[in-house]
Amino acid sequence: MTKNAYIAALAIGLGAFGAAVARSQFVSNSPHNSPIKTDAVQYLFPEQVSVPAGNATPVTLHFRVAQGLHINSHKPSDEFLIATDFSIPDGMGVRLGSATYPPGEIISLAFDPSTKLSVYTGEFDIQARIIATPGNHLVQAKLHYQACDKSMCLPPKTINVPIDVIGK
């Protein structure tokens, strides 16, 4: 191989390597391209709650972040990060009075140890105060979050949090 051919092959190889590295630092737009093959966050329980109708009643909601992942806390360390947020859509016979979130765990990633992130890992609880009208309400509450691993973040996602709320 001539010197010029070697330099050209090296330049092409380095360009392909650089493109691969650059691509790995951006958010994947398609779940098909993601190396993460599991649901990032799972709603655990409760499936059903009975509450006094018309009164703000505390309900503890339990969630689990998949192993090897983290999600930003409700109060992330930077305004540009996507906060974890629980909500109940209007018109379900149940409304959210307030939600109390756990404090985040402070971590830093190997590629940027000076940046501190406030995240949830493993299991975490949200204390929701809900107000229900009388009757049985099949509520499709929502949890909005963005999951990341050590090297990339997935697109933000909203999952359903199904709760059968009985207002007595």
N, C-alpha and C positions, 0 to 999 in steps of 0.2 A: 504494500500500500504506500502510495506517495505521501509526502508530508502534507500537501494540500488536501488530499482525500481524507487523511487521518483527522486533520483539523475540522473539516466539514462534518465528518461523522461524529466527532466529539461535540461540536456545536449543536447538532441535531439531537444528540442524546441528552445534553445538558438542558436544551430547550424543552424537551419532553418531560424531563425530571422536574424542571421549574414549573411547568404547567400543572403537573400532578400535585406538587406541593401547594401551589396557589389554590387549586381546586379544593384541597382538603381543608382549607381555612375558611371557606365560605359555607353558609347554611345550605343544606341540601334542599332543593325545591320539590323533590319527589321521594315519597317513601320507598320507591323501588330502588333508588340509588343508595339508600341508607344502610349502613352495616348493622343498625339496631333493628332487631327482628321481633321485639316484644313491645307490648304497650308500655310506655314510659311511666305512666301513673295509673294506678288501679284504685278504684273506690272500694273500700272493704265493707263498711257497715255504718249505720243501721239501715235495714231495709224498710222497717216500719216503726213509726213513733205515734204515740197518743199524746195530745197536748190539750190543755184547756182552751176552748175557742175564745178568741179575742185577746188573749194574754200573750205577751212576749215570753217565750219559753226557751230555755237553753237546750240545744241538741248538739252532742259531740259527734262530728263526722270524722271517720278514720280513713286515711289514704296511705298508699305505699308507692314509693318511687322505686323503679326497677334497679337491681344491683348494677353498679358501675355508672349510674346516671345521677344527675342532680337537676333540680329545677330552681329557678330564682325564688327567693322568699317573697312574701307580700310586700316587703320594703327592700328592694334590691339596692346594692351599693352604688349604682349609677342610674341616673334618670333615663338612660337609653336602653336599659335592660327591661325585659318584659316581666312584670310582677305576676305572681300567682294570685288569682282572684276567684272567689266563690260568689255566685249570684243565683237568684231565683227569678225567672222571667215573670212578667206581669200576666195576670189572668189565670192563675193556677189555683186560686182560693187560698193561697199561702203566700205571705211576703216575708222578706228578710228584714228583720229589725236592725240587726247589726251582725258583724262577724269579727271574731277575735282570732288572730293568727299567731302561731308560735314564733318566737324569735328565730332568725336564720342561724345556721352554722356558718362560721367564717372559714372560707377555704381560699387557697391560691393554687393556680395551676402551674405545672412545671415550666411551661413555655413563657410564663410571665409571673414570676413569684412576687413581684412588687404590687400586683393588683389583688385586692382582697374582694371576694365575692360572698354575698349573704345568700345561702342556699338551703334547700331541704333535701335530705337524703334519707333513705330507709323509710320508716313509718313516721307520719306526723298527723296531728289532729287540728281541726278547725272547730272552734266553738261558735255555732250559729245560734242567734236568737230569732226564732221564727214566730210569726203570728198567723194563725189559721182561722178561717171561718168555719162554722159548724159543718160537719160532714166528712166524707172520705175523699181525699185528694191525692191523685197519682201525680206527684210533682217530678218534673224533669229539671232539676237544678243543674247548674253548670260549674265546672272548674276550668279556668283558663290558665295556661302555663306554657313555658318553653323549657324543653328538656335538652340537656347537653351531656356529653361525656368529656373526657380529658382533652379532646382535640377538635370537636365540632359540635354545633348546635343544630337541632332539628327545627323545622318551622314551628311557630307557635301553634298550639292545639287547644281545643275546647272539648272536654269529655262530658257526657251525661252523668248526672248523679241522681239516680232514681230513688225516690223516697215515698213510701205510702204514708201520708200524714192524715191521722184521724183527729179531727177537731171535735172535742166533746163539750 
